[in-house]
Amino acid sequence: MSFELPDLDTKTYDQLVAELIRAIPRYTTLWTDYNDTDPGITLVQLLGWLDESLLYQANRIPTLTDENFLRWVLGLAFSTNDTDYSRAATTDYDYDFQALRGTLATIEQGRAATKASLQRDVLLYLQRPYLALTLPNVELLAQQTNLMIEAQYEQQQDAEKNHLSPPPAPLYVQRAYAQARDEAIVAYVLSNAQWQYQYPRYPNAEYDNSADTTRRVLLLQPVDNSALEQTLLKQVGVYLQPRVLAGNAVRVEAAELTEIDLKMTIRCTRSTAIAATLDALFTLLYSYLLPTGGPGGTGWAYGHAPSADELKHLVLGVPGVDALDAFDYTFYPTIVLAEMAELGANTLLAALPGGNTAMLYGGLPQLRCLDVTATTQPA
């Protein structure tokens, strides 16, 4: 983006002289001759001429001034200069600095630069945070780690291009959530690791011989990505480390995932194609319960659990669904034993009375099981 400079050259010579003459009575009552023959008026006209010339010049800021401002922002007279900061920008993966340095290099090579393009490049650089000072800063910087990961992966590919097997593809930061905890900022990182699901033979074949009832079950399959996840967390930590001021603390942890089970029975009208209705329902609920789904598809807020009422509203809004006969929505917390012991709560768990344990939600949703029975039988 670029910004529009104010138009300073908005007054003519005659307007400036008239304003100066009208201001005379505020300073003295002895000056009564405002004709051109008065020597004082001659001086006023000279000042008006000078003022108009200065306004005209100030309104014509040359492109060279913007180029010099770019150099000042970089701290480099020429793109080839080597300074402590430019070296640190390379070792600390400051891609915004390197991109702006590349803009200066192209100008030095003779490419014509416009005021709008120079303003856009400089403003983008200045608006990008470099230090992890606030929660939004930490979230943005954690996602910028992907640039470093991609560069390292390309270097690894080049180093191993003669090997028969290419290096494994790394994980990237899909989302980052920063929260304040214990006088520190914790960056919860959600990777782009793909979750694997399958429709098991049973109970999906339970109603194969039924003309009016179908059951469909989607189950999450375990995949061990722990090594790649730990590598990703270390990479985010390496990227953030030089961007944290002394005295501040920023920790990097994997985003907590709360497994969700959803079981329901829906009733459809007799004219409904059950298979098509189930396809639409599974697609909707699967997308909605992804960490990047949620209301409006903008992603779930960290620690905000999907509500049963919202889920019921979604189900009843699917074309072909006439009623919701049964609905069971549960999620299972991940109990961190170290934290429970620290709170002294582990000795109380065994003393809890029987019955359903209160559900605890943390972090982001992860659909574990979606079990839907659909029927066209009347109630």
Secondary structure as UniProt FT lines:
FT   HELIX           13..22
FT   HELIX           24..26
FT   TURN            36..37
FT   HELIX           39..58
FT   HELIX           63..74
FT   TURN            79..80
FT   HELIX           84..91
FT   TURN            92..93
FT   HELIX           95..108
FT   TURN            109..110
FT   HELIX           115..127
FT   HELIX           135..159
FT   TURN            160..162
FT   STRAND          173..181
FT   TURN            182..183
FT   STRAND          184..191
FT   STRAND          196..198
FT   HELIX           201..204
FT   TURN            205..209
FT   STRAND          213..221
FT   HELIX           226..240
FT   HELIX           241..243
FT   TURN            246..247
FT   STRAND          250..254
FT   STRAND          257..268
FT   TURN            270..271
FT   HELIX           274..288
FT   TURN            291..292
FT   HELIX           295..297
FT   TURN            302..303
FT   HELIX           308..316
FT   TURN            319..320
FT   STRAND          321..332
FT   HELIX           337..343
FT   HELIX           346..349
FT   TURN            350..351
FT   STRAND          364..375
//
